[in-house]
């Protein structure tokens, strides 16, 4: 499986996790995921070459934010909704 990211720092973090102790827990999770694939690679791709993926990610992020806001409004106590 080949993953590409426009975050060069992420590629460095995953390839040299010992140099990033503050992210140890997250990088351990990445390592667990890596082991699920027979072949795994993570490479850097410039943002200018990654416009379709960036647009898709932003779209998903916006949808998730809207769903979260909608859920928050539905789960607020009536006293905070302005309802009687």
mmCIF file of the N, C-alpha and C atoms, coordinates in Angstrom:
data_MODEL
# 
_entry.id   MODEL 
# 
loop_
_atom_site.group_PDB 
_atom_site.id 
_atom_site.type_symbol 
_atom_site.label_atom_id 
_atom_site.label_alt_id 
_atom_site.label_comp_id 
_atom_site.label_asym_id 
_atom_site.label_entity_id 
_atom_site.label_seq_id 
_atom_site.pdbx_PDB_ins_code 
_atom_site.Cartn_x 
_atom_site.Cartn_y 
_atom_site.Cartn_z 
_atom_site.occupancy 
_atom_site.B_iso_or_equiv 
_atom_site.pdbx_formal_charge 
_atom_site.auth_seq_id 
_atom_site.auth_comp_id 
_atom_site.auth_asym_id 
_atom_site.auth_atom_id 
_atom_site.pdbx_PDB_model_num 
ATOM 1   N N  . UNK A 1 1  ? 0.851   -1.158 0.000  1.00 0.00 ? 1  UNK A N  1 
ATOM 2   C CA . UNK A 1 1  ? 0.000   0.000  0.000  1.00 0.00 ? 1  UNK A CA 1 
ATOM 3   C C  . UNK A 1 1  ? 0.899   1.223  0.000  1.00 0.00 ? 1  UNK A C  1 
ATOM 4   N N  . UNK A 1 2  ? 0.627   2.141  -0.894 1.00 0.00 ? 2  UNK A N  1 
ATOM 5   C CA . UNK A 1 2  ? 1.406   3.372  -0.977 1.00 0.00 ? 2  UNK A CA 1 
ATOM 6   C C  . UNK A 1 2  ? 0.542   4.544  -0.549 1.00 0.00 ? 2  UNK A C  1 
ATOM 7   N N  . UNK A 1 3  ? 0.958   5.217  0.497  1.00 0.00 ? 3  UNK A N  1 
ATOM 8   C CA . UNK A 1 3  ? 0.278   6.408  0.979  1.00 0.00 ? 3  UNK A CA 1 
ATOM 9   C C  . UNK A 1 3  ? 1.131   7.610  0.593  1.00 0.00 ? 3  UNK A C  1 
ATOM 10  N N  . UNK A 1 4  ? 0.468   8.674  0.185  1.00 0.00 ? 4  UNK A N  1 
ATOM 11  C CA . UNK A 1 4  ? 1.169   9.905  -0.154 1.00 0.00 ? 4  UNK A CA 1 
ATOM 12  C C  . UNK A 1 4  ? 0.584   11.034 0.674  1.00 0.00 ? 4  UNK A C  1 
ATOM 13  N N  . UNK A 1 5  ? 1.450   11.946 1.087  1.00 0.00 ? 5  UNK A N  1 
ATOM 14  C CA . UNK A 1 5  ? 1.024   13.080 1.896  1.00 0.00 ? 5  UNK A CA 1 
ATOM 15  C C  . UNK A 1 5  ? 1.783   14.324 1.457  1.00 0.00 ? 5  UNK A C  1 
ATOM 16  N N  . UNK A 1 6  ? 1.140   15.465 1.642  1.00 0.00 ? 6  UNK A N  1 
ATOM 17  C CA . UNK A 1 6  ? 1.844   16.713 1.336  1.00 0.00 ? 6  UNK A CA 1 
ATOM 18  C C  . UNK A 1 6  ? 2.548   17.253 2.586  1.00 0.00 ? 6  UNK A C  1 
ATOM 19  N N  . UNK A 1 7  ? 2.582   16.459 3.629  1.00 0.00 ? 7  UNK A N  1 
ATOM 20  C CA . UNK A 1 7  ? 3.252   16.840 4.879  1.00 0.00 ? 7  UNK A CA 1 
ATOM 21  C C  . UNK A 1 7  ? 4.591   16.102 4.986  1.00 0.00 ? 7  UNK A C  1 
ATOM 22  N N  . UNK A 1 8  ? 5.655   16.782 4.580  1.00 0.00 ? 8  UNK A N  1 
ATOM 23  C CA . UNK A 1 8  ? 6.991   16.171 4.612  1.00 0.00 ? 8  UNK A CA 1 
ATOM 24  C C  . UNK A 1 8  ? 7.385   15.775 6.033  1.00 0.00 ? 8  UNK A C  1 
ATOM 25  N N  . UNK A 1 9  ? 6.958   16.563 6.997  1.00 0.00 ? 9  UNK A N  1 
ATOM 26  C CA . UNK A 1 9  ? 7.298   16.274 8.383  1.00 0.00 ? 9  UNK A CA 1 
ATOM 27  C C  . UNK A 1 9  ? 6.680   14.945 8.839  1.00 0.00 ? 9  UNK A C  1 
ATOM 28  N N  . UNK A 1 10 ? 5.483   14.632 8.361  1.00 0.00 ? 10 UNK A N  1 
ATOM 29  C CA . UNK A 1 10 ? 4.849   13.363 8.703  1.00 0.00 ? 10 UNK A CA 1 
ATOM 30  C C  . UNK A 1 10 ? 5.677   12.192 8.184  1.00 0.00 ? 10 UNK A C  1 
ATOM 31  N N  . UNK A 1 11 ? 6.188   12.307 6.972  1.00 0.00 ? 11 UNK A N  1 
ATOM 32  C CA . UNK A 1 11 ? 7.024   11.249 6.402  1.00 0.00 ? 11 UNK A CA 1 
ATOM 33  C C  . UNK A 1 11 ? 8.252   11.031 7.284  1.00 0.00 ? 11 UNK A C  1 
ATOM 34  N N  . UNK A 1 12 ? 8.865   12.118 7.712  1.00 0.00 ? 12 UNK A N  1 
ATOM 35  C CA . UNK A 1 12 ? 10.036  12.031 8.592  1.00 0.00 ? 12 UNK A CA 1 
ATOM 36  C C  . UNK A 1 12 ? 9.667   11.396 9.927  1.00 0.00 ? 12 UNK A C  1 
ATOM 37  N N  . UNK A 1 13 ? 8.544   11.800 10.492 1.00 0.00 ? 13 UNK A N  1 
ATOM 38  C CA . UNK A 1 13 ? 8.116   11.262 11.787 1.00 0.00 ? 13 UNK A CA 1 
ATOM 39  C C  . UNK A 1 13 ? 7.903   9.755  11.719 1.00 0.00 ? 13 UNK A C  1 
ATOM 40  N N  . UNK A 1 14 ? 7.263   9.297  10.659 1.00 0.00 ? 14 UNK A N  1 
ATOM 41  C CA . UNK A 1 14 ? 6.968   7.870  10.524 1.00 0.00 ? 14 UNK A CA 1 
ATOM 42  C C  . UNK A 1 14 ? 8.242   7.070  10.253 1.00 0.00 ? 14 UNK A C  1 
ATOM 43  N N  . UNK A 1 15 ? 9.167   7.654  9.506  1.00 0.00 ? 15 UNK A N  1 
ATOM 44  C CA . UNK A 1 15 ? 10.398  6.927  9.189  1.00 0.00 ? 15 UNK A CA 1 
ATOM 45  C C  . UNK A 1 15 ? 11.417  6.955  10.329 1.00 0.00 ? 15 UNK A C  1 
ATOM 46  N N  . UNK A 1 16 ? 11.328  7.953  11.211 1.00 0.00 ? 16 UNK A N  1 
ATOM 47  C CA . UNK A 1 16 ? 12.267  8.073  12.337 1.00 0.00 ? 16 UNK A CA 1 
ATOM 48  C C  . UNK A 1 16 ? 11.509  8.385  13.627 1.00 0.00 ? 16 UNK A C  1 
ATOM 49  N N  . UNK A 1 17 ? 10.653  7.462  14.069 1.00 0.00 ? 17 UNK A N  1 
ATOM 50  C CA . UNK A 1 17 ? 9.807   7.755  15.235 1.00 0.00 ? 17 UNK A CA 1 
ATOM 51  C C  . UNK A 1 17 ? 10.579  8.036  16.526 1.00 0.00 ? 17 UNK A C  1 
ATOM 52  N N  . UNK A 1 18 ? 11.758  7.478  16.680 1.00 0.00 ? 18 UNK A N  1 
ATOM 53  C CA . UNK A 1 18 ? 12.532  7.699  17.909 1.00 0.00 ? 18 UNK A CA 1 
ATOM 54  C C  . UNK A 1 18 ? 12.916  9.162  18.078 1.00 0.00 ? 18 UNK A C  1 
ATOM 55  N N  . UNK A 1 19 ? 12.967  9.906  16.980 1.00 0.00 ? 19 UNK A N  1 
ATOM 56  C CA . UNK A 1 19 ? 13.330  11.317 17.035 1.00 0.00 ? 19 UNK A CA 1 
ATOM 57  C C  . UNK A 1 19 ? 12.146  12.204 17.418 1.00 0.00 ? 19 UNK A C  1 
ATOM 58  N N  . UNK A 1 20 ? 10.969  11.605 17.585 1.00 0.00 ? 20 UNK A N  1 
ATOM 59  C CA . UNK A 1 20 ? 9.745   12.354 17.886 1.00 0.00 ? 20 UNK A CA 1 
ATOM 60  C C  . UNK A 1 20 ? 9.061   11.776 19.122 1.00 0.00 ? 20 UNK A C  1 
ATOM 61  N N  . UNK A 1 21 ? 9.691   11.785 20.280 1.00 0.00 ? 21 UNK A N  1 
ATOM 62  C CA . UNK A 1 21 ? 9.114   11.151 21.475 1.00 0.00 ? 21 UNK A CA 1 
ATOM 63  C C  . UNK A 1 21 ? 7.768   11.738 21.907 1.00 0.00 ? 21 UNK A C  1 
ATOM 64  N N  . UNK A 1 22 ? 7.524   12.986 21.605 1.00 0.00 ? 22 UNK A N  1 
ATOM 65  C CA . UNK A 1 22 ? 6.250   13.591 21.998 1.00 0.00 ? 22 UNK A CA 1 
ATOM 66  C C  . UNK A 1 22 ? 5.068   12.944 21.267 1.00 0.00 ? 22 UNK A C  1 
ATOM 67  N N  . UNK A 1 23 ? 5.344   12.311 20.141 1.00 0.00 ? 23 UNK A N  1 
ATOM 68  C CA . UNK A 1 23 ? 4.298   11.677 19.340 1.00 0.00 ? 23 UNK A CA 1 
ATOM 69  C C  . UNK A 1 23 ? 4.356   10.158 19.424 1.00 0.00 ? 23 UNK A C  1 
ATOM 70  N N  . UNK A 1 24 ? 5.038   9.629  20.426 1.00 0.00 ? 24 UNK A N  1 
ATOM 71  C CA . UNK A 1 24 ? 5.282   8.193  20.521 1.00 0.00 ? 24 UNK A CA 1 
ATOM 72  C C  . UNK A 1 24 ? 4.000   7.366  20.462 1.00 0.00 ? 24 UNK A C  1 
ATOM 73  N N  . UNK A 1 25 ? 2.983   7.752  21.181 1.00 0.00 ? 25 UNK A N  1 
ATOM 74  C CA . UNK A 1 25 ? 1.739   6.971  21.209 1.00 0.00 ? 25 UNK A CA 1 
ATOM 75  C C  . UNK A 1 25 ? 1.102   6.934  19.823 1.00 0.00 ? 25 UNK A C  1 
ATOM 76  N N  . UNK A 1 26 ? 1.030   8.072  19.167 1.00 0.00 ? 26 UNK A N  1 
ATOM 77  C CA . UNK A 1 26 ? 0.438   8.123  17.828 1.00 0.00 ? 26 UNK A CA 1 
ATOM 78  C C  . UNK A 1 26 ? 1.278   7.342  16.821 1.00 0.00 ? 26 UNK A C  1 
ATOM 79  N N  . UNK A 1 27 ? 2.585   7.461  16.920 1.00 0.00 ? 27 UNK A N  1 
ATOM 80  C CA . UNK A 1 27 ? 3.457   6.765  15.979 1.00 0.00 ? 27 UNK A CA 1 
ATOM 81  C C  . UNK A 1 27 ? 3.435   5.258  16.204 1.00 0.00 ? 27 UNK A C  1 
ATOM 82  N N  . UNK A 1 28 ? 3.177   4.822  17.426 1.00 0.00 ? 28 UNK A N  1 
ATOM 83  C CA . UNK A 1 28 ? 2.994   3.387  17.688 1.00 0.00 ? 28 UNK A CA 1 
ATOM 84  C C  . UNK A 1 28 ? 1.747   2.880  16.971 1.00 0.00 ? 28 UNK A C  1 
ATOM 85  N N  . UNK A 1 29 ? 0.705   3.686  16.956 1.00 0.00 ? 29 UNK A N  1 
ATOM 86  C CA . UNK A 1 29 ? -0.526  3.309  16.238 1.00 0.00 ? 29 UNK A CA 1 
ATOM 87  C C  . UNK A 1 29 ? -0.263  3.221  14.737 1.00 0.00 ? 29 UNK A C  1 
ATOM 88  N N  . UNK A 1 30 ? 0.520   4.148  14.223 1.00 0.00 ? 30 UNK A N  1 
ATOM 89  C CA . UNK A 1 30 ? 0.886   4.102  12.805 1.00 0.00 ? 30 UNK A CA 1 
ATOM 90  C C  . UNK A 1 30 ? 1.641   2.812  12.513 1.00 0.00 ? 30 UNK A C  1 
ATOM 91  N N  . UNK A 1 31 ? 2.558   2.456  13.397 1.00 0.00 ? 31 UNK A N  1 
ATOM 92  C CA . UNK A 1 31 ? 3.343   1.233  13.213 1.00 0.00 ? 31 UNK A CA 1 
ATOM 93  C C  . UNK A 1 31 ? 2.445   -0.007 13.228 1.00 0.00 ? 31 UNK A C  1 
ATOM 94  N N  . UNK A 1 32 ? 1.450   -0.033 14.097 1.00 0.00 ? 32 UNK A N  1 
ATOM 95  C CA . UNK A 1 32 ? 0.500   -1.156 14.119 1.00 0.00 ? 32 UNK A CA 1 
ATOM 96  C C  . UNK A 1 32 ? -0.225  -1.257 12.784 1.00 0.00 ? 32 UNK A C  1 
ATOM 97  N N  . UNK A 1 33 ? -0.625  -0.122 12.241 1.00 0.00 ? 33 UNK A N  1 
ATOM 98  C CA . UNK A 1 33 ? -1.311  -0.105 10.943 1.00 0.00 ? 33 UNK A CA 1 
ATOM 99  C C  . UNK A 1 33 ? -0.376  -0.561 9.830  1.00 0.00 ? 33 UNK A C  1 
ATOM 100 N N  . UNK A 1 34 ? 0.879   -0.146 9.894  1.00 0.00 ? 34 UNK A N  1 
ATOM 101 C CA . UNK A 1 34 ? 1.870   -0.553 8.874  1.00 0.00 ? 34 UNK A CA 1 
ATOM 102 C C  . UNK A 1 34 ? 1.970   -2.065 8.796  1.00 0.00 ? 34 UNK A C  1 
ATOM 103 N N  . UNK A 1 35 ? 1.936   -2.715 9.940  1.00 0.00 ? 35 UNK A N  1 
ATOM 104 C CA . UNK A 1 35 ? 2.094   -4.170 9.978  1.00 0.00 ? 35 UNK A CA 1 
ATOM 105 C C  . UNK A 1 35 ? 0.909   -4.915 9.365  1.00 0.00 ? 35 UNK A C  1 
ATOM 106 N N  . UNK A 1 36 ? -0.179  -4.212 9.130  1.00 0.00 ? 36 UNK A N  1 
ATOM 107 C CA . UNK A 1 36 ? -1.355  -4.840 8.519  1.00 0.00 ? 36 UNK A CA 1 
ATOM 108 C C  . UNK A 1 36 ? -1.168  -5.056 7.013  1.00 0.00 ? 36 UNK A C  1 
ATOM 109 N N  . UNK A 1 37 ? -0.168  -4.432 6.439  1.00 0.00 ? 37 UNK A N  1 
ATOM 110 C CA . UNK A 1 37 ? 0.067   -4.510 5.004  1.00 0.00 ? 37 UNK A CA 1 
ATOM 111 C C  . UNK A 1 37 ? 1.372   -5.257 4.726  1.00 0.00 ? 37 UNK A C  1 
ATOM 112 N N  . UNK A 1 38 ? 1.345   -6.073 3.688  1.00 0.00 ? 38 UNK A N  1 
ATOM 113 C CA . UNK A 1 38 ? 2.583   -6.750 3.292  1.00 0.00 ? 38 UNK A CA 1 
ATOM 114 C C  . UNK A 1 38 ? 3.611   -5.738 2.803  1.00 0.00 ? 38 UNK A C  1 
ATOM 115 N N  . UNK A 1 39 ? 3.136   -4.773 2.073  1.00 0.00 ? 39 UNK A N  1 
ATOM 116 C CA . UNK A 1 39 ? 4.008   -3.704 1.578  1.00 0.00 ? 39 UNK A CA 1 
ATOM 117 C C  . UNK A 1 39 ? 3.397   -2.365 1.985  1.00 0.00 ? 39 UNK A C  1 
ATOM 118 N N  . UNK A 1 40 ? 4.212   -1.498 2.503  1.00 0.00 ? 40 UNK A N  1 
ATOM 119 C CA . UNK A 1 40 ? 3.742   -0.198 2.991  1.00 0.00 ? 40 UNK A CA 1 
ATOM 120 C C  . UNK A 1 40 ? 4.775   0.852  2.637  1.00 0.00 ? 40 UNK A C  1 
ATOM 121 N N  . UNK A 1 41 ? 4.325   1.945  2.087  1.00 0.00 ? 41 UNK A N  1 
ATOM 122 C CA . UNK A 1 41 ? 5.232   3.076  1.879  1.00 0.00 ? 41 UNK A CA 1 
ATOM 123 C C  . UNK A 1 41 ? 4.471   4.370  2.108  1.00 0.00 ? 41 UNK A C  1 
ATOM 124 N N  . UNK A 1 42 ? 5.190   5.339  2.595  1.00 0.00 ? 42 UNK A N  1 
ATOM 125 C CA . UNK A 1 42 ? 4.641   6.673  2.829  1.00 0.00 ? 42 UNK A CA 1 
ATOM 126 C C  . UNK A 1 42 ? 5.601   7.644  2.168  1.00 0.00 ? 42 UNK A C  1 
ATOM 127 N N  . UNK A 1 43 ? 5.097   8.402  1.237  1.00 0.00 ? 43 UNK A N  1 
ATOM 128 C CA . UNK A 1 43 ? 5.974   9.324  0.517  1.00 0.00 ? 43 UNK A CA 1 
ATOM 129 C C  . UNK A 1 43 ? 5.380   10.725 0.473  1.00 0.00 ? 43 UNK A C  1 
ATOM 130 N N  . UNK A 1 44 ? 6.272   11.678 0.306  1.00 0.00 ? 44 UNK A N  1 
ATOM 131 C CA . UNK A 1 44 ? 5.878   13.087 0.231  1.00 0.00 ? 44 UNK A CA 1 
ATOM 132 C C  . UNK A 1 44 ? 5.514   13.437 -1.204 1.00 0.00 ? 44 UNK A C  1 
ATOM 133 N N  . UNK A 1 45 ? 4.441   14.178 -1.344 1.00 0.00 ? 45 UNK A N  1 
ATOM 134 C CA . UNK A 1 45 ? 4.034   14.711 -2.644 1.00 0.00 ? 45 UNK A CA 1 
ATOM 135 C C  . UNK A 1 45 ? 3.727   16.192 -2.431 1.00 0.00 ? 45 UNK A C  1 
ATOM 136 N N  . UNK A 1 46 ? 4.261   17.068 -3.263 1.00 0.00 ? 46 UNK A N  1 
ATOM 137 C CA . UNK A 1 46 ? 3.999   18.495 -3.073 1.00 0.00 ? 46 UNK A CA 1 
ATOM 138 C C  . UNK A 1 46 ? 2.501   18.802 -3.145 1.00 0.00 ? 46 UNK A C  1 
ATOM 139 N N  . UNK A 1 47 ? 2.072   19.748 -2.354 1.00 0.00 ? 47 UNK A N  1 
ATOM 140 C CA . UNK A 1 47 ? 0.659   20.125 -2.319 1.00 0.00 ? 47 UNK A CA 1 
ATOM 141 C C  . UNK A 1 47 ? 0.147   20.499 -3.710 1.00 0.00 ? 47 UNK A C  1 
ATOM 142 N N  . UNK A 1 48 ? 0.997   21.108 -4.516 1.00 0.00 ? 48 UNK A N  1 
ATOM 143 C CA . UNK A 1 48 ? 0.584   21.495 -5.866 1.00 0.00 ? 48 UNK A CA 1 
ATOM 144 C C  . UNK A 1 48 ? 0.273   20.285 -6.741 1.00 0.00 ? 48 UNK A C  1 
ATOM 145 N N  . UNK A 1 49 ? 0.808   19.128 -6.395 1.00 0.00 ? 49 UNK A N  1 
ATOM 146 C CA . UNK A 1 49 ? 0.544   17.894 -7.143 1.00 0.00 ? 49 UNK A CA 1 
ATOM 147 C C  . UNK A 1 49 ? -0.548  17.066 -6.473 1.00 0.00 ? 49 UNK A C  1 
ATOM 148 N N  . UNK A 1 50 ? -1.114  17.609 -5.407 1.00 0.00 ? 50 UNK A N  1 
ATOM 149 C CA . UNK A 1 50 ? -2.045  16.853 -4.573 1.00 0.00 ? 50 UNK A CA 1 
ATOM 150 C C  . UNK A 1 50 ? -3.389  17.572 -4.456 1.00 0.00 ? 50 UNK A C  1 
ATOM 151 N N  . UNK A 1 51 ? -3.755  18.342 -5.447 1.00 0.00 ? 51 UNK A N  1 
ATOM 152 C CA . UNK A 1 51 ? -4.938  19.189 -5.327 1.00 0.00 ? 51 UNK A CA 1 
ATOM 153 C C  . UNK A 1 51 ? -6.234  18.391 -5.215 1.00 0.00 ? 51 UNK A C  1 
ATOM 154 N N  . UNK A 1 52 ? -6.355  17.281 -5.938 1.00 0.00 ? 52 UNK A N  1 
ATOM 155 C CA . UNK A 1 52 ? -7.590  16.492 -5.868 1.00 0.00 ? 52 UNK A CA 1 
ATOM 156 C C  . UNK A 1 52 ? -7.776  15.901 -4.475 1.00 0.00 ? 52 UNK A C  1 
ATOM 157 N N  . UNK A 1 53 ? -6.716  15.330 -3.926 1.00 0.00 ? 53 UNK A N  1 
ATOM 158 C CA . UNK A 1 53 ? -6.809  14.743 -2.590 1.00 0.00 ? 53 UNK A CA 1 
ATOM 159 C C  . UNK A 1 53 ? -7.063  15.817 -1.534 1.00 0.00 ? 53 UNK A C  1 
ATOM 160 N N  . UNK A 1 54 ? -6.426  16.969 -1.701 1.00 0.00 ? 54 UNK A N  1 
ATOM 161 C CA . UNK A 1 54 ? -6.619  18.069 -0.753 1.00 0.00 ? 54 UNK A CA 1 
ATOM 162 C C  . UNK A 1 54 ? -8.067  18.547 -0.775 1.00 0.00 ? 54 UNK A C  1 
ATOM 163 N N  . UNK A 1 55 ? -8.632  18.663 -1.958 1.00 0.00 ? 55 UNK A N  1 
ATOM 164 C CA . UNK A 1 55 ? -10.030 19.082 -2.082 1.00 0.00 ? 55 UNK A CA 1 
ATOM 165 C C  . UNK A 1 55 ? -10.959 18.046 -1.451 1.00 0.00 ? 55 UNK A C  1 
ATOM 166 N N  . UNK A 1 56 ? -10.687 16.776 -1.686 1.00 0.00 ? 56 UNK A N  1 
ATOM 167 C CA . UNK A 1 56 ? -11.496 15.709 -1.102 1.00 0.00 ? 56 UNK A CA 1 
ATOM 168 C C  . UNK A 1 56 ? -11.403 15.722 0.428  1.00 0.00 ? 56 UNK A C  1 
ATOM 169 N N  . UNK A 1 57 ? -10.209 15.906 0.951  1.00 0.00 ? 57 UNK A N  1 
ATOM 170 C CA . UNK A 1 57 ? -10.026 15.951 2.405  1.00 0.00 ? 57 UNK A CA 1 
ATOM 171 C C  . UNK A 1 57 ? -10.770 17.131 3.015  1.00 0.00 ? 57 UNK A C  1 
ATOM 172 N N  . UNK A 1 58 ? -10.682 18.279 2.378  1.00 0.00 ? 58 UNK A N  1 
ATOM 173 C CA . UNK A 1 58 ? -11.388 19.464 2.890  1.00 0.00 ? 58 UNK A CA 1 
ATOM 174 C C  . UNK A 1 58 ? -12.898 19.264 2.843  1.00 0.00 ? 58 UNK A C  1 
ATOM 175 N N  . UNK A 1 59 ? -13.378 18.619 1.804  1.00 0.00 ? 59 UNK A N  1 
ATOM 176 C CA . UNK A 1 59 ? -14.804 18.338 1.689  1.00 0.00 ? 59 UNK A CA 1 
ATOM 177 C C  . UNK A 1 59 ? -15.256 17.432 2.834  1.00 0.00 ? 59 UNK A C  1 
ATOM 178 N N  . UNK A 1 60 ? -14.492 16.392 3.098  1.00 0.00 ? 60 UNK A N  1 
ATOM 179 C CA . UNK A 1 60 ? -14.815 15.487 4.200  1.00 0.00 ? 60 UNK A CA 1 
ATOM 180 C C  . UNK A 1 60 ? -14.751 16.180 5.542  1.00 0.00 ? 60 UNK A C  1 
ATOM 181 N N  . UNK A 1 61 ? -13.772 17.045 5.699  1.00 0.00 ? 61 UNK A N  1 
ATOM 182 C CA . UNK A 1 61 ? -13.618 17.805 6.937  1.00 0.00 ? 61 UNK A CA 1 
ATOM 183 C C  . UNK A 1 61 ? -14.825 18.718 7.157  1.00 0.00 ? 61 UNK A C  1 
ATOM 184 N N  . UNK A 1 62 ? -15.270 19.384 6.090  1.00 0.00 ? 62 UNK A N  1 
ATOM 185 C CA . UNK A 1 62 ? -16.434 20.269 6.195  1.00 0.00 ? 62 UNK A CA 1 
ATOM 186 C C  . UNK A 1 62 ? -17.698 19.489 6.532  1.00 0.00 ? 62 UNK A C  1 
ATOM 187 N N  . UNK A 1 63 ? -17.887 18.324 5.910  1.00 0.00 ? 63 UNK A N  1 
ATOM 188 C CA . UNK A 1 63 ? -19.059 17.498 6.201  1.00 0.00 ? 63 UNK A CA 1 
ATOM 189 C C  . UNK A 1 63 ? -19.038 17.018 7.637  1.00 0.00 ? 63 UNK A C  1 
ATOM 190 N N  . UNK A 1 64 ? -17.873 16.599 8.109  1.00 0.00 ? 64 UNK A N  1 
ATOM 191 C CA . UNK A 1 64 ? -17.754 16.129 9.491  1.00 0.00 ? 64 UNK A CA 1 
ATOM 192 C C  . UNK A 1 64 ? -18.072 17.254 10.471 1.00 0.00 ? 64 UNK A C  1 
ATOM 193 N N  . UNK A 1 65 ? -17.574 18.451 10.178 1.00 0.00 ? 65 UNK A N  1 
ATOM 194 C CA . UNK A 1 65 ? -17.826 19.607 11.050 1.00 0.00 ? 65 UNK A CA 1 
ATOM 195 C C  . UNK A 1 65 ? -19.317 19.925 11.100 1.00 0.00 ? 65 UNK A C  1 
ATOM 196 N N  . UNK A 1 66 ? -19.978 19.909 9.944  1.00 0.00 ? 66 UNK A N  1 
ATOM 197 C CA . UNK A 1 66 ? -21.421 20.184 9.906  1.00 0.00 ? 66 UNK A CA 1 
ATOM 198 C C  . UNK A 1 66 ? -22.196 19.131 10.686 1.00 0.00 ? 66 UNK A C  1 
ATOM 199 N N  . UNK A 1 67 ? -21.832 17.858 10.528 1.00 0.00 ? 67 UNK A N  1 
ATOM 200 C CA . UNK A 1 67 ? -22.512 16.789 11.270 1.00 0.00 ? 67 UNK A CA 1 
ATOM 201 C C  . UNK A 1 67 ? -22.306 16.927 12.768 1.00 0.00 ? 67 UNK A C  1 
ATOM 202 N N  . UNK A 1 68 ? -21.106 17.292 13.169 1.00 0.00 ? 68 UNK A N  1 
ATOM 203 C CA . UNK A 1 68 ? -20.809 17.478 14.588 1.00 0.00 ? 68 UNK A CA 1 
ATOM 204 C C  . UNK A 1 68 ? -21.619 18.640 15.155 1.00 0.00 ? 68 UNK A C  1 
ATOM 205 N N  . UNK A 1 69 ? -21.689 19.738 14.412 1.00 0.00 ? 69 UNK A N  1 
ATOM 206 C CA . UNK A 1 69 ? -22.471 20.891 14.871 1.00 0.00 ? 69 UNK A CA 1 
ATOM 207 C C  . UNK A 1 69 ? -23.952 20.531 14.974 1.00 0.00 ? 69 UNK A C  1 
ATOM 208 N N  . UNK A 1 70 ? -24.455 19.794 14.010 1.00 0.00 ? 70 UNK A N  1 
ATOM 209 C CA . UNK A 1 70 ? -25.857 19.384 14.019 1.00 0.00 ? 70 UNK A CA 1 
ATOM 210 C C  . UNK A 1 70 ? -26.137 18.489 15.232 1.00 0.00 ? 70 UNK A C  1 
ATOM 211 N N  . UNK A 1 71 ? -25.240 17.561 15.490 1.00 0.00 ? 71 UNK A N  1 
ATOM 212 C CA . UNK A 1 71 ? -25.407 16.656 16.628 1.00 0.00 ? 71 UNK A CA 1 
ATOM 213 C C  . UNK A 1 71 ? -25.336 17.423 17.941 1.00 0.00 ? 71 UNK A C  1 
ATOM 214 N N  . UNK A 1 72 ? -24.441 18.401 18.008 1.00 0.00 ? 72 UNK A N  1 
ATOM 215 C CA . UNK A 1 72 ? -24.313 19.200 19.229 1.00 0.00 ? 72 UNK A CA 1 
ATOM 216 C C  . UNK A 1 72 ? -25.593 19.980 19.503 1.00 0.00 ? 72 UNK A C  1 
ATOM 217 N N  . UNK A 1 73 ? -26.201 20.517 18.457 1.00 0.00 ? 73 UNK A N  1 
ATOM 218 C CA . UNK A 1 73 ? -27.459 21.258 18.643 1.00 0.00 ? 73 UNK A CA 1 
ATOM 219 C C  . UNK A 1 73 ? -28.568 20.327 19.130 1.00 0.00 ? 73 UNK A C  1 
ATOM 220 N N  . UNK A 1 74 ? -28.622 19.116 18.604 1.00 0.00 ? 74 UNK A N  1 
ATOM 221 C CA . UNK A 1 74 ? -29.678 18.174 18.992 1.00 0.00 ? 74 UNK A CA 1 
ATOM 222 C C  . UNK A 1 74 ? -29.502 17.662 20.417 1.00 0.00 ? 74 UNK A C  1 
ATOM 223 N N  . UNK A 1 75 ? -28.281 17.593 20.890 1.00 0.00 ? 75 UNK A N  1 
ATOM 224 C CA . UNK A 1 75 ? -28.036 17.006 22.203 1.00 0.00 ? 75 UNK A CA 1 
ATOM 225 C C  . UNK A 1 75 ? -27.909 18.026 23.321 1.00 0.00 ? 75 UNK A C  1 
ATOM 226 N N  . UNK A 1 76 ? -27.981 19.317 23.003 1.00 0.00 ? 76 UNK A N  1 
ATOM 227 C CA . UNK A 1 76 ? -27.925 20.340 24.044 1.00 0.00 ? 76 UNK A CA 1 
ATOM 228 C C  . UNK A 1 76 ? -29.175 20.267 24.910 1.00 0.00 ? 76 UNK A C  1 
ATOM 229 N N  . UNK A 1 77 ? -29.035 20.534 26.187 1.00 0.00 ? 77 UNK A N  1 
ATOM 230 C CA . UNK A 1 77 ? -30.217 20.592 27.049 1.00 0.00 ? 77 UNK A CA 1 
ATOM 231 C C  . UNK A 1 77 ? -31.174 21.675 26.550 1.00 0.00 ? 77 UNK A C  1 
ATOM 232 N N  . UNK A 1 78 ? -32.466 21.463 26.767 1.00 0.00 ? 78 UNK A N  1 
ATOM 233 C CA . UNK A 1 78 ? -33.477 22.429 26.315 1.00 0.00 ? 78 UNK A CA 1 
ATOM 234 C C  . UNK A 1 78 ? -33.199 23.835 26.834 1.00 0.00 ? 78 UNK A C  1 
ATOM 235 N N  . UNK A 1 79 ? -32.672 23.939 28.060 1.00 0.00 ? 79 UNK A N  1 
ATOM 236 C CA . UNK A 1 79 ? -32.415 25.264 28.638 1.00 0.00 ? 79 UNK A CA 1 
ATOM 237 C C  . UNK A 1 79 ? -31.357 26.035 27.841 1.00 0.00 ? 79 UNK A C  1 
ATOM 238 N N  . UNK A 1 80 ? -30.495 25.343 27.130 1.00 0.00 ? 80 UNK A N  1 
ATOM 239 C CA . UNK A 1 80 ? -29.469 26.015 26.338 1.00 0.00 ? 80 UNK A CA 1 
ATOM 240 C C  . UNK A 1 80 ? -29.897 26.235 24.889 1.00 0.00 ? 80 UNK A C  1 
ATOM 241 N N  . UNK A 1 81 ? -30.989 25.632 24.495 1.00 0.00 ? 81 UNK A N  1 
ATOM 242 C CA . UNK A 1 81 ? -31.476 25.777 23.124 1.00 0.00 ? 81 UNK A CA 1 
ATOM 243 C C  . UNK A 1 81 ? -32.367 26.992 22.957 1.00 0.00 ? 81 UNK A C  1 
ATOM 244 N N  . UNK A 1 82 ? -32.793 27.588 24.057 1.00 0.00 ? 82 UNK A N  1 
ATOM 245 C CA . UNK A 1 82 ? -33.727 28.701 23.983 1.00 0.00 ? 82 UNK A CA 1 
ATOM 246 C C  . UNK A 1 82 ? -35.168 28.224 23.860 1.00 0.00 ? 82 UNK A C  1 
ATOM 247 N N  . UNK A 1 83 ? -35.375 26.920 24.141 1.00 0.00 ? 83 UNK A N  1 
ATOM 248 C CA . UNK A 1 83 ? -36.732 26.361 24.087 1.00 0.00 ? 83 UNK A CA 1 
ATOM 249 C C  . UNK A 1 83 ? -37.315 26.316 25.484 1.00 0.00 ? 83 UNK A C  1 
ATOM 250 N N  . UNK A 1 84 ? -38.635 26.253 25.547 1.00 0.00 ? 84 UNK A N  1 
ATOM 251 C CA . UNK A 1 84 ? -39.305 26.163 26.850 1.00 0.00 ? 84 UNK A CA 1 
ATOM 252 C C  . UNK A 1 84 ? -40.005 24.848 26.982 1.00 0.00 ? 84 UNK A C  1 
# 
